[in-house]
Amino acid sequence: MYTIVYGSTANRDLTAKDNSNILETSLDFNEKNDVSGCLIYHNHRFVQILEGDKTIVEELYLNIKKDKRHSDVTLLYNPSKRERTFSNWSMAFIDLSIDNDNTEERKLFKTNLITYSELAETSDQASAIFWSEVKLILEQNNL
Ligand SMILES: Cc1cc2nc3c(=O)[nH]c(=O)nc-3n(C[C@H](O)[C@H](O)[C@H](O)COP(=O)(O)O)c2cc1C
């Protein structure tokens, strides 16, 4: 299993529509290519973990780096071998900036995020890095 964890800065004019387009592309491509992961968006920052076949993940990452919807794409972690941990998610996504959206599904997702981020130190290093970034976002914003 090949994994990449990166962070980036969203473009200033990024809209919720852009995020739903990103998610739509991701769900489609990732599902067809056996890629899984999680994408967090908050305060114009993205953090994403991508897992899958090495060639596919590397090519996808190159594509993502070129994407004009964000910049400062910085690799946070790239271990050579690890188990897949997001196998049920071709791309889980949450926009933590939308405060007035409090549907049950969203509340559950937030609760899961908090739980996952708290468990991070007990899991492998790639997840730990990804989740500690998430934890930071959650803490900084009192979520
Ligand atoms: C933050 C961010 C995360 C993205 N994550 C994925 C992803 O997981 N899977 C995917 O197929 N595209 C993802 N994309 C979209 C790709 O950058 C790109 O638009 C997609 O690979 C299609 O590229 P193409 O138009 O050159 O075919 C992401 C884009 C951004 C800005």
The ligand as an SDF file (V2000), in Angstrom:
LIG
                    3D

 31 33  0  0  0  0  0  0  0  0999 V2000
   -7.3610   19.4910   -2.6210 C   0  0  0  0  0  0  0  0  0  0  0  0
   -7.6370   18.6370   -3.8200 C   0  0  0  0  0  0  0  0  0  0  0  0
   -7.7800   17.2570   -3.6600 C   0  0  0  0  0  0  0  0  0  0  0  0
   -8.0450   16.4460   -4.7470 C   0  0  0  0  0  0  0  0  0  0  0  0
   -8.1710   15.0920   -4.5670 N   0  0  0  0  0  0  0  0  0  0  0  0
   -8.4080   14.2930   -5.6280 C   0  0  0  0  0  0  0  0  0  0  0  0
   -8.5490   12.8870   -5.4650 C   0  0  0  0  0  0  0  0  0  0  0  0
   -8.4520   12.3250   -4.3830 O   0  0  0  0  0  0  0  0  0  0  0  0
   -8.8210   12.1550   -6.5880 N   0  0  0  0  0  0  0  0  0  0  0  0
   -8.9560   12.7170   -7.8310 C   0  0  0  0  0  0  0  0  0  0  0  0
   -9.1860   11.9990   -8.7960 O   0  0  0  0  0  0  0  0  0  0  0  0
   -8.8300   14.0400   -7.9850 N   0  0  0  0  0  0  0  0  0  0  0  0
   -8.5580   14.8470   -6.9330 C   0  0  0  0  0  0  0  0  0  0  0  0
   -8.4420   16.2020   -7.1210 N   0  0  0  0  0  0  0  0  0  0  0  0
   -8.6250   16.7360   -8.4800 C   0  0  0  0  0  0  0  0  0  0  0  0
   -7.3430   16.6770   -9.3000 C   0  0  0  0  0  0  0  0  0  0  0  0
   -6.4990   17.7510   -8.9450 O   0  0  0  0  0  0  0  0  0  0  0  0
   -7.6530   16.7820  -10.8160 C   0  0  0  0  0  0  0  0  0  0  0  0
   -8.5920   17.7730  -11.0450 O   0  0  0  0  0  0  0  0  0  0  0  0
   -8.1850   15.4510  -11.3030 C   0  0  0  0  0  0  0  0  0  0  0  0
   -7.1770   14.4950  -11.1210 O   0  0  0  0  0  0  0  0  0  0  0  0
   -8.5890   15.5060  -12.7830 C   0  0  0  0  0  0  0  0  0  0  0  0
   -7.4950   15.9400  -13.5420 O   0  0  0  0  0  0  0  0  0  0  0  0
   -7.6030   16.1320  -15.1190 P   0  0  0  0  0  0  0  0  0  0  0  0
   -8.6540   17.1750  -15.3270 O   0  0  0  0  0  0  0  0  0  0  0  0
   -6.2470   16.5640  -15.5530 O   0  0  0  0  0  0  0  0  0  0  0  0
   -8.0010   14.7960  -15.6580 O   0  0  0  0  0  0  0  0  0  0  0  0
   -8.1610   17.0300   -6.0410 C   0  0  0  0  0  0  0  0  0  0  0  0
   -8.0060   18.4040   -6.1900 C   0  0  0  0  0  0  0  0  0  0  0  0
   -7.7540   19.2210   -5.0970 C   0  0  0  0  0  0  0  0  0  0  0  0
   -7.6020   20.6940   -5.2940 C   0  0  0  0  0  0  0  0  0  0  0  0
  1  2  1  0
  2  3  1  0
  2 30  2  0
  3  4  2  0
  4  5  1  0
  4 28  1  0
  5  6  2  0
  6  7  1  0
  6 13  1  0
  7  8  2  0
  7  9  1  0
  9 10  1  0
 10 11  2  0
 10 12  1  0
 12 13  2  0
 13 14  1  0
 14 15  1  0
 14 28  1  0
 15 16  1  0
 16 17  1  0
 16 18  1  0
 18 19  1  0
 18 20  1  0
 20 21  1  0
 20 22  1  0
 22 23  1  0
 23 24  1  0
 24 25  2  0
 24 26  1  0
 24 27  1  0
 28 29  2  0
 29 30  1  0
 30 31  1  0
M  END
$$$$
